[in-house]
Structure formats: C-alpha cells, structure tokens
Amino acid sequence: MKQFISVKDVNDINALAAKALTYKADPFMHRTLGADKRMGLLFLNPSLRTRLSTQVAAGNLGMEAIVFNVDKEGWALEFEEGAIMSGNTVEHIKDAAPILGNYFDILCIRTFPSLKNREDDYSELYISQFIKYCGVPVISLESSTLHPLQSLTDIITIKEHMLLNSPLGGGGKPKIVLTWAPHVKPLPQCVANSFAQWINAWGEADFVITHPEDYELNESFTKGATITHNQDEALKDADFVYVKNWSTYNDYGKIYENDPKWMLTNEKIQLTNNVKVMHCLPVRRNVELSDEVLDSANSIVTQQASNRVWAAQAVISEILSNK
C-alpha cells in the first residue's frame, strides 16, 4: 500500500480487516516496525477519535507521531495553482508540503468540505495537493468526500461481530442498512459516501440505503446498493444499521428535511433481525439516535469507535512494510 485515500488503495479488504483484528489480539506484535520513523498528523479541522486512535496505533508500532493543528497553529495555506497571494493566505502548499515530507515518513491529513461549492469540495484539492507535493505516503484522516479509516473500522466491526457473536456465524450475507438521520445543521456526505463505497467494494452484504427524498448521494459511491425512501421497509430483517446524517448533494449542502420520525427508536428496531446499531460519533442524542437505542444492547458504537485504533494500525503497518 503506497497511500490510503479510499477503498481503491486496498487490494484485499478482508485481509486488511483480518490484519487489524490480529493487532487487536496482540497490539505490540510489531512494536519495532516503526522504530526511528516519524508520522505527521495535520489537522485542518478538529478531531477526537481519529486523532487519538491514530496516535495510539503509531505508538503500538514504535513510531513517533507529531500532531499539528494547521487551522489554529500554522499559517493559512494556499492550495490553488497560480494563485496571486495578496489575500489572507500566507504560505503555498507547494512550499510547505515538500518540507513536511522531509520531516516525516508518513503524512496524515484531515480536511472537511466547505459545503458551499460542490465542485470545489469534490475536487479534493487539499489532500490532492499534499499528495502531489509532499513526496511521502499520505493517509486520509477524512477528506471532503470520504473517510476511509472510519469505513475500514466499520467493516472490521461488522466482521468481528459476525465471527464472534452473530447467529450468521461468519457465514451468509448480512443485511446492512445505511439510514439517514435528522440533525440540527448540514453535515458533509463523506462518512455516508465512504461507507457506501466500502460496503459495495466488499461485496459481502445485502446493502440498502434509506433516506428522505432529495438526499441522494453521488451515484459513484452508492452504485450497487438498493436505495429506498421507506425507512421501515429498509429496516425489515436488517442485521446491522448504520445511522448517519448528511446534507443534500444535488442542491449542495442544504437541509430540506428534519423530520424526527427518521430517528431510530426501539420501536423501529422491532422490524429488524435484532439489529446491531452503528454510528461514527460524535452523535446528537435524541436527535440522530435515541437514548434508548444508544444505551441498549443493540448499540455497538463503543466497540466500533474502539476499533479505530486497529484500523489505523493495519494501514500504517501496510505502508511501513511497503517503504
């Protein structure tokens, strides 16, 4: 693996998930793999689980991880080629990225979309410019359109549950549902895009996406899934349900719908196959998900979030082994 930006960088999803679960069983089995190596974690937006889990993962491999909050501690960066820098930006990525590449063996980048201009956001300019100019492997800690470490974690968690706890016993195709949920503000499509991309690429699930009208995602990520506006129909006999809000894609970055009836409740869980409930966190309690669901035995959000370490460790290990 030379970089980790999307599922397209992964040759074998099951093998990578298995490697992550091997690290979960023995976190320090490769404690010297990253010895004398440095990883830079650059945040243009805030983080909790992504930042800490990646730092822990690097440490488990003997690697030094240095965090830099670009949006708060660094100069305002310019990413446009040929820009006349007479405004607020102070340093061009063409000057900053090669230096960071000399400081670090791996660069991890976290950016968010503006939700103002779809063409700009979906161009993935920020992370693409880092890749172009830094000269070292890049790991996405979330970009404008995708969140691959989260999606790898999600598959790890599903597989772990299937193998250890599910009546499926690791066999058969689970029914996995991605359901839209209400929120108080417009959120990016990146987690939903990424989850759809990875589950479709994995190809080992009956995958359904349900959302209100006008909340269609980019078809390049959802193609292969069944899509319905009827949440009850989608939830019928589901084994796993992933709850996530996202803003509109076509009329970009808007909230058209905020019907609380889309919030997952215990009543809706009765339609499922004793479903396991997932969410990437942070979650707005009693808006996106009810307390009764989050605090129930159906919820595996803590297990899911904890697995972020092993997803990151598997990816870092793959990149270090390829250097």
C-alpha positions in Angstrom: 0.0 0.0 0.0 1.5 3.3 -1.1 -1.2 5.6 0.3 -4.6 5.4 2.0 -7.2 7.7 0.5 -10.1 5.4 -0.4 -11.0 1.8 -0.8 -9.3 1.9 -4.2 -5.9 1.8 -2.4 -6.8 -1.6 -0.8 -6.1 -4.8 -2.7 -7.9 -7.1 -0.3 -10.4 -5.7 2.2 -10.8 -8.9 4.1 -7.1 -9.4 4.5 -6.7 -5.8 5.8 -9.6 -6.3 8.3 -8.1 -9.6 9.4 -4.7 -7.8 10.0 -6.5 -5.2 12.1 -8.1 -7.9 14.3 -4.8 -9.6 14.7 -3.4 -6.3 16.1 -6.4 -6.1 18.4 -5.4 -9.5 19.8 -1.7 -8.6 20.0 -1.2 -4.8 19.8 2.6 -4.9 20.1 3.5 -7.8 17.9 5.3 -5.4 15.5 6.4 -2.9 18.1 9.7 -2.1 16.2 8.2 -1.8 12.7 8.1 2.0 13.0 11.3 2.4 15.0 13.1 5.6 14.0 10.1 6.7 11.8 8.0 9.8 12.2 4.4 10.4 11.3 2.9 13.9 11.0 -0.8 14.3 11.7 -2.0 17.5 10.1 -5.5 18.8 11.1 -7.2 21.5 9.2 -10.3 20.6 11.2 -10.9 19.2 14.8 -10.9 15.6 15.7 -11.2 13.3 18.8 -11.3 9.6 17.8 -9.4 9.9 14.6 -6.5 11.8 16.1 -6.1 9.8 19.3 -6.6 6.4 17.7 -4.1 7.1 15.0 -1.5 8.3 17.6 -2.1 5.2 19.7 -1.8 3.0 16.6 1.5 4.6 15.6 2.9 4.2 19.1 2.0 0.5 19.1 4.3 0.1 16.0 7.1 2.1 17.7 6.5 5.1 15.5 6.7 8.8 16.7 3.5 10.7 16.0 3.5 14.5 15.9 0.2 16.4 15.7 -0.1 19.8 14.2 -3.4 21.8 14.1 -2.9 23.7 10.9 -6.1 25.7 11.3 -5.1 27.0 14.8 -1.2 26.8 15.0 0.0 27.3 11.5 0.0 29.8 8.6 -3.1 30.0 6.4 -2.3 27.8 3.4 -2.9 28.5 -0.2 -3.8 25.4 -2.4 -4.7 26.9 -5.8 -2.1 26.7 -8.5 -1.0 30.0 -9.8 -2.7 32.0 -7.0 -1.8 35.6 -6.5 -1.3 35.6 -2.8 -2.4 39.1 -1.9 -5.2 37.9 0.4 -5.3 36.0 3.7 -3.2 33.0 2.8 0.4 33.2 3.9 2.1 30.1 2.6 1.6 28.0 -0.6 1.2 24.2 -0.3 4.0 23.9 -2.9 6.4 25.4 -0.4 5.0 23.8 2.8 4.4 20.2 1.7 7.9 19.2 0.5 9.3 20.4 3.8 6.8 18.3 5.7 7.8 15.4 3.5 11.4 15.9 4.6 10.3 16.0 8.3 8.1 12.9 8.2 8.0 9.4 6.8 4.1 9.4 6.5 1.8 12.4 6.4 -1.8 12.1 7.7 -4.2 14.8 6.6 -7.7 15.7 7.8 -9.8 18.2 5.9 -13.5 19.0 5.7 -15.7 20.3 2.9 -17.0 23.9 2.9 -20.5 22.7 1.9 -20.7 25.8 -0.2 -19.3 24.8 -3.6 -19.8 21.2 -4.6 -17.3 21.3 -7.5 -14.6 22.6 -5.2 -15.3 20.1 -2.4 -15.5 17.1 -4.7 -12.3 18.1 -6.4 -10.5 17.1 -3.2 -8.0 19.9 -3.9 -6.5 20.0 -0.4 -5.5 16.4 0.1 -4.6 16.1 -3.6 -2.1 18.9 -3.3 -0.5 17.3 -0.3 -0.1 14.1 -2.2 1.3 15.9 -5.2 4.0 17.9 -3.4 5.0 16.1 -0.1 6.8 13.1 -1.6 5.8 10.6 1.1 2.8 8.3 1.6 -0.4 10.1 2.7 -3.1 8.7 4.9 -6.5 10.4 4.8 -7.9 11.2 8.3 -11.1 12.4 6.5 -11.4 14.5 3.4 -14.2 16.5 1.7 -15.8 13.4 0.2 -14.5 10.3 2.1 -13.5 8.9 5.5 -11.6 5.7 4.7 -10.3 4.9 8.2 -13.8 5.1 9.5 -15.1 2.8 6.8 -12.4 0.3 7.3 -13.2 0.3 11.0 -16.9 -0.2 10.2 -16.1 -3.3 8.2 -13.8 -4.6 10.9 -16.6 -4.2 13.4 -19.2 -5.9 11.3 -16.8 -8.8 10.5 -15.8 -9.1 14.2 -19.4 -9.3 15.3 -20.3 -11.8 12.6 -17.4 -14.1 13.5 -17.8 -13.9 17.3 -21.4 -13.1 18.2 -23.8 -13.3 15.3 -26.1 -16.2 14.5 -24.7 -15.8 11.0 -21.6 -17.4 12.4 -19.4 -15.8 9.8 -21.5 -17.3 7.0 -24.1 -15.9 4.7 -24.6 -12.3 3.7 -25.8 -9.9 6.4 -28.3 -7.2 5.6 -26.6 -3.9 6.2 -28.7 -0.6 6.2 -27.3 2.9 6.0 -30.0 5.2 7.2 -30.2 9.0 7.1 -30.9 10.7 10.4 -32.0 14.2 11.4 -29.5 16.8 12.6 -29.5 20.4 13.7 -27.1 21.6 10.9 -25.9 20.5 7.5 -23.2 17.8 7.6 -20.8 16.5 5.0 -21.6 13.4 2.9 -18.1 12.0 3.4 -18.9 9.3 6.0 -22.0 8.1 4.1 -20.1 8.2 0.8 -17.2 6.3 2.2 -19.4 3.7 4.0 -21.3 3.1 0.7 -18.1 2.8 -1.3 -16.5 0.3 1.0 -19.6 -1.9 1.5 -20.2 -2.0 -2.2 -16.5 -2.8 -2.8 -16.5 -5.5 -0.1 -19.4 -7.2 -1.9 -20.4 -9.5 1.0 -23.6 -7.9 2.2 -27.2 -7.2 1.1 -26.8 -3.4 1.2 -29.6 -0.9 1.5 -29.5 2.9 1.8 -32.6 4.7 3.0 -33.1 8.5 3.2 -35.8 11.1 2.6 -36.4 12.4 -1.0 -33.7 14.9 -2.2 -31.0 13.3 -0.1 -29.5 11.2 -2.8 -25.7 10.7 -2.6 -23.3 10.7 -5.5 -24.0 7.6 -7.5 -20.3 6.9 -8.0 -20.3 5.8 -4.3 -23.8 4.2 -4.0 -24.0 2.2 -7.2 -24.7 -1.4 -6.3 -26.8 -0.6 -3.2 -30.6 -0.8 -3.0 -32.0 2.7 -2.3 -35.4 3.4 -0.8 -37.2 6.4 0.8 -39.1 4.0 3.1 -37.1 3.5 6.3 -39.4 0.8 7.7 -39.0 -1.2 4.5 -35.3 -0.8 4.6 -35.0 -1.9 8.3 -37.0 -5.1 7.8 -34.8 -8.1 8.8 -31.7 -5.9 9.0 -28.6 -7.3 10.8 -26.7 -4.0 11.0 -27.9 -0.4 10.7 -25.5 2.5 10.3 -27.1 5.8 11.4 -25.7 9.0 9.9 -26.9 12.4 8.8 -25.8 14.1 5.6 -26.8 17.2 3.8 -28.2 17.4 0.3 -25.8 16.6 -2.7 -27.7 17.9 -5.7 -28.7 21.3 -4.2 -25.5 21.2 -2.3 -25.1 21.4 1.5 -28.7 22.1 2.4 -31.2 20.8 5.0 -34.6 20.1 3.3 -35.9 17.6 5.9 -35.6 17.3 9.6 -38.5 15.0 10.5 -37.8 13.4 13.9 -39.6 10.3 12.6 -36.4 9.4 10.9 -34.6 9.0 14.3 -34.0 5.3 15.1 -36.0 4.1 18.1 -36.6 0.8 19.9 -40.0 0.6 18.1 -38.2 0.6 14.7 -35.7 -2.0 15.9 -38.6 -4.4 16.3 -38.7 -4.6 12.5 -35.1 -5.9 12.3 -33.2 -9.1 13.0 -32.2 -7.9 16.5 -30.1 -5.3 14.6 -26.7 -4.0 15.8 -26.7 -0.2 15.6 -23.6 1.7 14.4 -22.7 5.4 14.3 -19.3 7.0 13.7 -19.6 9.5 16.6 -20.0 12.2 17.8 -23.8 11.7 18.0 -26.5 14.1 18.8 -28.5 12.1 21.4 -32.3 12.2 20.9 -31.9 13.9 17.5 -30.0 11.3 15.4 -30.3 8.4 17.8 -32.5 8.0 20.9 -31.0 7.3 24.3 -33.0 4.1 24.5 -31.1 2.8 21.4 -27.7 4.2 22.2 -27.7 2.7 25.7 -29.2 -0.6 24.7 -27.6 -4.0 24.0 -28.2 -3.3 20.3 -25.7 -0.5 20.2 -22.1 -1.4 19.2 -20.9 2.2 18.8 -18.3 1.9 21.6 -16.9 -1.3 20.1 -16.9 0.5 16.7 -15.1 3.5 17.9 -12.5 1.4 19.9 -11.7 -0.5 16.7 -10.4 2.8 15.1 -7.0 2.0 16.7 -6.7 -1.3 14.9 -7.9 0.0 11.5 -5.2 2.7 11.7 -2.6 0.3 12.9 -3.2 -2.1 10.0 -3.0 0.8 7.5 0.2 2.2 8.9 1.7 -1.2 9.1 0.9 -1.8 5.4 2.5 1.5 4.4 5.6 1.0 6.5 6.1 -2.5 5.1 6.0 -1.1 1.6 8.5 1.6 2.2 
